[in-house]
Each structure stands twice: as C-alpha cells, then as structure tokens.
Amino acid sequence: MTSAAFALTLTTTDTTDPTGDTVAVTGEIDITNAAELITSIDGVAGRRPLIVDLSGLRYLDSAGLAALFQMLDRRAIVAVVDPNSPVRAAANLTGLPCHDSIDAAIASQQPS
C-alpha cells in the first residue's frame, strides 16, 4: 500500500498585496498525510487567511476535509475549489465553505 502524496505551490499574483498569495495543493489528501497538510500550510509565511486552491486535488477523504475545516475554523485559510474539480462534490456535500476561483477568494478578503 502506498501513502497519498500532495504538493504545495506558492504563487504570488500581486507583489504589492499579500492577499494575492495563493497556495495550490495538488495530489491526494487522506488520513496518511492530513496532519502534514496542516503543518505545511501553517509553515507558509505571509498574511492570514491564506488562499488555498484545492482544485488540483485528485482525492480528498474525511481526514483531509477535517484538516481543512480545522484551518478554516481558526481563519488560517480561505478555500478555493473549481466547480469542475474532482473534489468539488465532496466539498459541497460536507458544506466546505469555498470559492469557485482565486479571484473570488481574493475579492472576499478585500475590505468593504
């Protein structure tokens, strides 16, 4: 049995505004690496909440969802899941608060 693997890719979309930083998560998140996901995202420097794009995930189990909810509860992240992502159905089913795009997530962080 092999364990699931994921990768984080930090992208700065606007160098003058730290809310433009996003982390794309690709691969698979399950019970074998959900705690590592939290540690990895917590280790990314910058302002919080951090925009985390989950659209590139191929698999996300209940442990991964629990890790995301934990980070959302402490306002560490804002989640993005593209409507065409394979994990969007799980996000919708569990009520994971997420945006359809990075632009929408960035806009949600701007002061009113």
N, C-alpha and C positions, 0 to 999 in steps of 0.2 A: 504494500500500500504506500502510495506517495502522498506527502502532505501538500496542501494547497500552497500556492505562492502568489504574491502580489508585488507590484512595483509602484512607487510613488514618483511622479514627475512634477517638479515645481515650475510654474510658468508665471512670469511677471508680465501682465498685459499692459500695465501703465506704470512706468517708473516713477511718476510723481505722486502716485496714490497707492499706499499699501493695501487698500481694499481690492486692488487689481491683481493681487497674488492669488493664484489658484493652485491646488494640488490635484492632479489627475491620478486616480487609482485604477490600475489595470490588473487583470488576472482573476484570482479567486480568493474569497474570504470565507473561512469556515472556522470551526472550533479549534483547529490546529494553529491558526495564526491571528485570530481576532484580537487577542491581547497585544500582539506585536503591531497590529494596525494602530491601536490607540497610542502605543509608545512612539511609533514612527511619526504619526501626525502631531502628537504633542511636542516632538523634537524639532518640528519645522519652526524656524524663527519668524517673527512677524506679528502683526496685529491680530487680535481675535475679535469676532469669529473668523476663522479661515475658510475660504470657499473650497469645498472638496467635491470634485467632479467624479461621480461613481459610474458614469455612463460607459466606461470601458471595462467594467467588471463582466466576467462571463458567468460567475456563480457567486451567490451570497446566501449563506444559511442563517439560521436563527441566532447563532452566536455572533455572526457578523452584524446582523441587524441590532442585536442588543448592544454591541460596542458602539454603533452609530448613534443609537438613542442615548447612550451614556454621554457621549461627546456633545450631542445636541442639548441635553438637559443642563450641562454646565456651560452652554453657549460657547463652546470651543470651535464649532464648525457651522457652516451653512451648507446643506447638501444640494447637489445638482444630479439629476438623473434624467437623461434624454428620454422622451416618450418612446423611442424605438429601441431603447436598451433592453437586453435580456433580463435585467433585474428590476425593471420598472414595475412589472406585475407584483413582485414581492413587496416593493416599496409602497405601492397603492394598497395592497391587501393589509399591510401592517399599519398603515396610516403614517408612514415616514414622511415628515414634512420636507419636501424637496421642490426645487425649482426645475423648470424644463430646460434652462440654458444658463450658461455662465453669466451672460449679460443680465438676465433677470435676477440672478443671485446678487450681482454687483449692485444693481438698481435698488434691491431691497435693503442694502446696507447704507444707502445714502440718506442723510438727514432730510426729514420732510420740510 
